[in-house]
């Protein structure tokens, strides 16, 4: 898990999204044990997805892992978080 200049933004190097678009089951896989504990305690873990989100001009590859019921699911981060991630990493 890599920490950025903002202590609340953590980027996972291992996390991946499974399930896209209208798939019924979307999950975040390959989180480390430490990252999984942080997500379950309410912290945000960001990662890069393979596909861009369908948000027009605000489309992004960034996702945030969130607890969804018993699983950990992907969500598109807020515009503020996306801006901070782009500034710190230089990628969309």
MOGI-V90838 format. One record per pair of residues at least 24 apart in sequence whose ideal C-beta (glycine too) atoms are under 8 Angstrom apart, sorted by the first residue. I is the first residue (numbers start at 0). J is the second residue. D is the distance in whole Angstrom. If there is no record, write none. Layout:
BEGIN
i:I j:J d:D
i:I j:J d:D
END
This chain:
BEGIN
i:0 j:31 d:7
i:0 j:33 d:6
i:0 j:34 d:6
i:0 j:37 d:8
i:0 j:44 d:7
i:3 j:83 d:7
i:3 j:84 d:8
i:3 j:87 d:4
i:3 j:88 d:8
i:4 j:87 d:6
i:5 j:83 d:6
i:5 j:87 d:7
i:7 j:42 d:8
i:7 j:43 d:7
i:8 j:43 d:7
i:8 j:45 d:6
i:8 j:80 d:7
i:8 j:83 d:6
i:8 j:84 d:6
i:8 j:87 d:7
i:9 j:34 d:8
i:9 j:37 d:7
i:9 j:42 d:7
i:9 j:43 d:7
i:9 j:44 d:5
i:9 j:45 d:7
i:10 j:44 d:8
i:10 j:45 d:5
i:10 j:46 d:7
i:10 j:84 d:7
i:10 j:88 d:7
i:11 j:44 d:5
i:11 j:45 d:7
i:11 j:46 d:4
i:11 j:64 d:7
i:14 j:44 d:7
i:14 j:46 d:4
i:14 j:64 d:6
i:15 j:46 d:7
i:15 j:48 d:8
i:15 j:49 d:8
i:16 j:46 d:8
i:16 j:48 d:5
i:16 j:49 d:7
i:16 j:50 d:8
i:16 j:62 d:6
i:16 j:73 d:5
i:19 j:48 d:8
i:19 j:50 d:5
i:25 j:72 d:5
i:25 j:73 d:6
i:26 j:70 d:5
i:26 j:71 d:7
i:26 j:72 d:6
i:26 j:73 d:8
i:27 j:62 d:7
i:27 j:64 d:4
i:27 j:71 d:5
i:27 j:72 d:6
i:27 j:73 d:5
i:30 j:64 d:7
i:30 j:71 d:7
i:34 j:64 d:7
i:35 j:71 d:7
i:38 j:64 d:5
i:38 j:65 d:7
i:38 j:66 d:6
i:38 j:71 d:5
i:39 j:66 d:6
i:39 j:71 d:8
i:43 j:76 d:8
i:43 j:80 d:7
i:45 j:76 d:6
i:45 j:80 d:7
i:45 j:84 d:6
i:47 j:90 d:8
i:48 j:73 d:7
i:51 j:91 d:8
i:57 j:81 d:7
i:58 j:91 d:8
i:59 j:91 d:6
i:60 j:90 d:7
i:60 j:91 d:6
i:61 j:91 d:8
END
